[in-house]
């Protein structure tokens, strides 16, 4: 039998005989299952834990998406710099190739540097490295004043 839950039901006369001789000590109510308050508290804590888990997982997803977007922005900036550097490299390779052409080198040598094409190549005589060469006879050149410079040792 379940004990009455409302105060009006407790104060109402019951069909049980009451002891007139003295008030018998009341026994505490038996509890086989937890009361609804304790069960509600456990459910409430479980709901809060589940809600916190869902919020934390959504926050982790948002942080991951933000990091991914930041990485994509950095990657696109690096790709753009790479494309600019590759274009500059291609232009410089083309400029070097134009500067290396033999016709441009010959044209600049003849035009700006005033070089001339060699006539007949001259064959140099064979010189022995073991035998010393004789000292050449050198005559001094005349000075602008018309005087001659004496040779050394004369």
Residue, then its C-alpha position, 0 to 999 in steps of 0.5 A: x500500500x502506498x502512503x498518501x502523498x497530499x496533506x489533506x489525505x493524511x489528515x483525513x480519517x483512515x479506515x485503519x484502527x488507531x491505537x488509543x493507548x499511546x502513540x506508536x512510533x511511526x515507521x519511516x516510509x519504505x523507499x524501494x525506488x528513488x523519489x521523483x526528485x532524485x531521479x529528476x535531478x539525475x536526469x537534469x545533470x545528465x541533460x546538462x552534461x549532454x548539452x555541454x558535450x554537444x556545445x563543445x563538439x560544435x565549438x570544436x567544429x567551428x574552430x576547425x573550420x576557422x583554422x581551415x579557412x585561415x590556411x586556405x587564405x594563406x595558401x592562396x596568398x602564397x600561390x599568388x606570390x608564386x605565380x608572380x615569381x614564375x612570371x618574372x622568372x620566365x621574363x628573365x629567362x627570355x631576356x637572358x636568351x635574347x642577350x646570349x644570341x650570337x648575332x646580337x653579340x657580334x653586332x654589339x662587338x662591331x657597333x658599340x665596341x668597335x672591334x673588327x673581325x680577324x683577317x688571317x689567323x697568325x700561327x704562333x711559333x713553337x717555344x721550348x720551355x726548357x731552353x731560354x730565349x735570347x734577349x731581344x735587341x730593343x731600340x728606344x723610341x724617340x721622344x716627342x722633343x726629338x731627343x733620343x733616350x740612351x739605352x741602359x748600360x751605354 
